[in-house]
Structure formats: structure tokens, C-alpha cells
Amino acid sequence: MSDFSRFIGEIWHPIWVIWLTVIYWPIHSVLGWLMSLLSGNPVAEAIGPFGVAIVLLTIFIKLIISPIFQYQLTTSRRVQAEQRRIAPQLSALRKKYKKDPQRLNQETMALYKEHNINPLAQMSGCLPALIQSPILIALFYVIRDAHQTLHIHDFHFLGIVLDKTALQPGQFVALAILLPILAGLTTFVQTKMMTQPGQVQDPTQAAMTQNMTLIMPVFIGFISINFQTALALYWVVSNLFSIGQQYFITGWGSLSLPPGLRRGKAA
């Protein structure tokens, strides 16, 4: 083993131990407990006990991390409100320095600093995905090893086999593909809700927000269709939970809805 490999191993080992202790084993234990709790329940058996356990596990995880998500939402909303307040000043700066992009950037950053605005705050829309990445990895390994470690032999849920990918043989393909589509669609809805209508952004920030709104749903959909459908089920339930939480804090944001469904939010 080279010195570099040994160095990487020394760095990675404590991270791996923390991940196992804090995330993998708790998920493994809670999922096993839920399966034993649902065993013999006629409703759960008819739907698919493993899928019901995944849904309940997702809600449990979301309840634990919801304070972080709520802090992110309230911070993002405060920044958006502050940006609307300084919109006239930003507009004046763009007119004054339209031929001097470097000076415009300096003055814009100075204005943001004066009003305690983080111009990258809107990129926090990808924070839920980043926070849940270690959870998804742990869930992947728990599902992969469930035959041996949890002694689960029935992975069906509403006709979907949750330990297979959406396109593997043996799936009810139409329903199995629906989960990755819903994972991408709910991700799009959530990211659109992060940006408030009429929000003022400089061109660079607007481009970053637009890219995040388009790239994240495609990425989540791609991941969901190429890994076990249990992960897609987790992501759909997780997104629906977050959308509900986000609605009560920020409203529908810049998501286009029929007038009868839209509810305004004061800044």
C-alpha cells in the first residue's frame, strides 16, 4: 500500500465509523423494528410491509432533520425579503456601472455586505439533497443486505419490487417508473418554491438559481431510475413532507399555479 493510499485510509476511517454509528445502524435498527411491528398487520400485508416501513422511516427521518430545513427556509426567506428592499439600489448600480462589470460586482458585493446578505444563500435549495445523501447511501446498503441482516423476503409494495431498479425484469414497469418521475417532479416543485415571485437577482445569481432548478430534478430522477425503487419511494415521501413544511413557511414561491390554489405570503 502506498503512502498516499494509507493517508486516505487514515482520513476516511473515522468518517466511515461515524457514518456507521450515527446513520447506518440507527436506520437498520429502526427499519427492522418497523418490520416487526407491521408483521401480521392485514393492511400492511396487503400494501407491502417493507414499503410501508420505508414510508414510516422516511417520516421519522424528516421529523428529526426538519429543524435544519426550517432554519434554511426562514433564512432564505429573510434574504429574499432583504433583496427586494435593496432592489432600487441594485438597479441604480447596474445603470451607473453598466460599462464597468468589475466595479459593478464590487459595489454589489459591498451593498450585500452592508445589508448582511449572502448572495449564495439561494443555492441552499440543494441543501436538503446534500443533508440526505449520507441517509440515502445508508438506506442503499440496508436494502442491499436486507435479505441477510433483516431477513426480509418480500419487497413488494403496490406491485413494485423495492429492492430492484425501475427497469429490472419482474417489475410492474408502468408503476415502477412512476416513482422516479415523481421523485424528479417533486424535486422541481420544491426548488421552484424556494424562489419567491418578483425576487430581484443579479444575472449570475439568476443563472445559478435557474440551473439548480433544472439540474437537481434531472439528477434525482436519474439516480432514482438507476437504483432500487425503495430509494425513489424514500425521496418522493421526503419531498412531499418538505413541500408541505415549505408551504406553511414560504407559500408556493415562484411555482406557477391556478389562482384558486395560490396562497400569498407576506415577506
C-alpha positions in Angstrom: 0.0 0.0 0.0 1.4 3.4 -1.0 1.8 6.2 1.5 -1.0 8.2 -0.3 -3.4 5.3 0.0 -2.6 4.9 3.7 -3.1 8.6 4.2 -6.5 8.5 2.5 -7.4 5.4 4.6 -6.5 7.2 7.8 -8.7 10.2 6.9 -11.6 8.1 5.7 -11.7 5.5 8.5 -13.1 7.8 11.3 -15.7 9.3 8.8 -16.8 5.8 7.9 -17.1 4.8 11.6 -19.1 7.9 12.4 -21.4 7.2 9.4 -21.9 3.7 10.5 -22.6 4.7 14.1 -24.8 7.7 13.5 -26.7 6.9 10.3 -26.4 3.3 9.1 -27.0 1.3 12.3 -29.9 3.5 13.5 -31.6 3.2 10.1 -31.0 -0.5 10.1 -32.4 -0.8 13.7 -35.5 1.4 13.1 -36.4 -0.4 9.8 -36.1 -3.8 11.5 -38.3 -2.6 14.4 -40.9 -1.2 12.0 -40.9 -4.5 10.0 -41.5 -6.5 13.2 -44.2 -4.0 14.3 -46.0 -4.4 10.9 -45.7 -8.1 10.8 -49.1 -9.7 10.6 -50.9 -6.4 10.1 -53.5 -7.1 7.4 -53.5 -3.6 5.9 -49.6 -3.5 5.8 -49.5 -7.0 4.4 -51.9 -6.1 1.6 -50.0 -3.0 0.6 -46.5 -4.3 1.2 -45.0 -4.1 4.8 -41.5 -3.2 3.6 -42.8 -0.3 1.6 -45.0 0.9 4.5 -41.9 0.6 6.7 -39.9 2.8 4.3 -42.7 5.4 4.3 -42.8 5.5 8.1 -39.0 5.5 8.3 -38.9 8.5 5.9 -41.4 10.5 8.0 -39.4 9.7 11.1 -36.1 10.9 9.5 -37.8 14.0 8.2 -39.1 14.9 11.7 -35.6 14.6 13.0 -34.0 16.8 10.4 -37.0 19.2 9.9 -35.5 21.9 12.3 -32.5 22.2 9.9 -34.8 22.5 6.9 -37.0 25.1 8.7 -33.9 27.2 9.6 -32.8 27.0 5.9 -36.3 28.1 4.8 -36.6 31.0 7.2 -33.1 32.2 6.4 -33.7 32.0 2.6 -37.0 34.0 3.1 -35.2 36.7 5.1 -32.6 37.1 2.4 -35.2 37.3 -0.4 -37.1 39.9 1.6 -33.9 41.9 2.1 -33.1 41.7 -1.6 -36.5 43.1 -2.5 -35.8 46.0 -0.2 -32.5 46.9 -1.9 -33.8 46.3 -5.4 -33.9 50.0 -6.3 -30.3 50.4 -5.1 -29.2 47.4 -7.2 -31.0 48.8 -10.2 -29.2 52.1 -9.8 -25.8 50.4 -9.5 -26.4 48.5 -12.7 -27.2 51.7 -14.6 -24.3 53.6 -13.1 -21.7 50.9 -13.8 -23.2 49.1 -16.8 -19.9 49.7 -18.7 -17.7 48.6 -15.8 -18.6 45.0 -14.8 -15.8 44.7 -12.3 -16.8 47.8 -10.5 -20.4 46.8 -10.6 -19.5 43.5 -9.0 -17.5 45.2 -6.3 -20.3 47.7 -5.5 -22.9 44.9 -5.5 -20.9 42.9 -3.0 -20.4 45.9 -0.8 -24.2 46.5 -0.8 -24.9 42.9 0.0 -22.3 43.1 2.9 -23.9 46.3 4.2 -27.3 44.6 4.4 -25.9 41.3 5.7 -27.0 39.3 2.6 -25.2 36.2 1.4 -25.6 36.2 -2.4 -25.2 32.4 -2.5 -28.0 31.9 0.0 -30.4 30.9 -2.7 -28.2 28.0 -3.6 -29.4 26.5 -0.3 -32.2 24.9 -2.2 -29.9 21.9 -2.8 -29.2 21.7 1.0 -31.9 19.0 1.6 -30.3 16.8 -1.1 -26.8 17.2 0.5 -28.1 16.5 4.0 -29.9 13.4 2.9 -27.1 12.0 0.8 -25.5 10.0 3.7 -29.0 8.8 4.6 -29.6 7.6 1.0 -26.3 5.8 0.9 -27.1 4.1 4.2 -30.5 3.1 3.0 -29.0 1.7 -0.2 -26.7 -0.6 1.9 -29.5 -1.6 4.3 -31.8 -2.6 1.4 -29.0 -4.4 -0.4 -28.2 -6.5 2.7 -31.8 -6.8 4.0 -32.1 -10.4 2.8 -29.3 -11.4 5.2 -29.4 -8.8 8.0 -33.1 -8.1 8.4 -34.4 -11.4 7.0 -36.9 -9.7 4.7 -38.1 -11.9 1.8 -41.0 -9.8 0.4 -40.0 -6.5 -1.0 -43.3 -5.8 -2.9 -45.1 -2.5 -2.5 -48.2 -1.8 -4.6 -46.9 -4.2 -7.3 -43.4 -2.7 -7.2 -40.3 -4.7 -6.1 -38.5 -2.3 -3.9 -35.1 -4.0 -4.0 -34.9 -3.8 -7.8 -34.4 -0.8 -10.1 -37.4 0.5 -12.1 -36.3 -1.2 -15.3 -35.3 -4.6 -14.0 -37.2 -7.7 -15.1 -40.1 -8.6 -12.7 -41.2 -5.1 -12.2 -44.7 -3.7 -12.9 -42.9 -1.3 -15.2 -45.5 1.5 -15.5 -45.9 1.9 -11.8 -42.2 1.4 -11.1 -41.2 4.1 -13.5 -43.8 6.4 -11.9 -41.7 6.7 -8.7 -38.5 8.1 -10.4 -40.7 10.5 -12.3 -42.4 11.6 -9.1 -39.0 12.0 -7.4 -37.9 14.4 -10.1 -41.2 16.2 -10.3 -41.4 16.8 -6.5 -37.8 17.9 -6.5 -38.7 20.5 -9.2 -41.7 21.7 -7.2 -39.6 22.1 -4.1 -36.8 24.0 -5.8 -39.3 26.4 -7.5 -40.9 27.1 -4.1 -37.5 28.2 -2.8 -37.6 31.3 -5.0 -40.2 34.0 -4.3 -42.1 35.7 -7.2 -40.7 39.1 -8.0 -37.4 38.3 -6.4 -34.5 40.5 -7.6 -31.3 38.7 -8.6 -28.2 39.7 -10.4 -27.6 37.8 -13.7 -25.1 35.4 -12.3 -27.2 34.5 -9.3 -30.3 34.2 -11.5 -28.4 31.8 -13.8 -27.3 29.7 -10.8 -30.8 29.5 -9.5 -32.2 28.5 -12.9 -29.5 25.8 -13.3 -30.3 24.4 -9.9 -34.0 24.4 -10.6 -33.4 22.3 -13.8 -30.4 20.2 -12.9 -31.5 18.9 -9.5 -34.8 17.2 -10.7 -33.0 15.6 -13.6 -30.2 14.3 -11.3 -32.7 13.0 -8.7 -34.7 11.3 -11.4 -31.6 9.7 -12.9 -30.5 8.4 -9.5 -34.0 7.1 -8.8 -34.3 5.1 -12.0 -30.9 3.5 -11.7 -31.0 2.4 -8.1 -33.5 0.4 -6.0 -37.0 1.8 -6.2 -37.1 1.9 -2.4 -34.7 4.9 -2.7 -37.2 6.6 -5.1 -40.0 5.9 -2.7 -38.0 7.4 0.1 -37.2 10.5 -2.0 -40.9 11.0 -3.0 -42.2 10.8 0.5 -39.3 13.0 1.8 -40.1 15.7 -0.9 -43.8 15.6 -0.2 -43.1 16.1 3.5 -40.7 19.0 2.7 -43.2 20.6 0.3 -45.8 20.7 3.0 -43.4 22.2 5.5 -42.2 24.7 3.0 -45.7 25.8 2.0 -46.6 26.8 5.6 -43.4 28.9 5.8 -42.9 30.5 2.4 -46.0 29.6 0.4 -45.7 28.4 -3.2 -42.8 30.7 -4.1 -42.4 31.1 -7.9 -44.3 27.9 -8.7 -47.0 28.7 -11.3 -50.4 27.6 -10.0 -54.0 28.3 -10.9 -55.2 31.4 -8.9 -57.6 29.3 -6.8 -54.7 27.2 -5.5 -52.2 30.0 -4.8 -51.9 31.4 -1.3 -49.8 34.6 -0.8 -47.2 35.0 1.8 -46.1 38.3 3.3 -42.4 38.9 3.2 
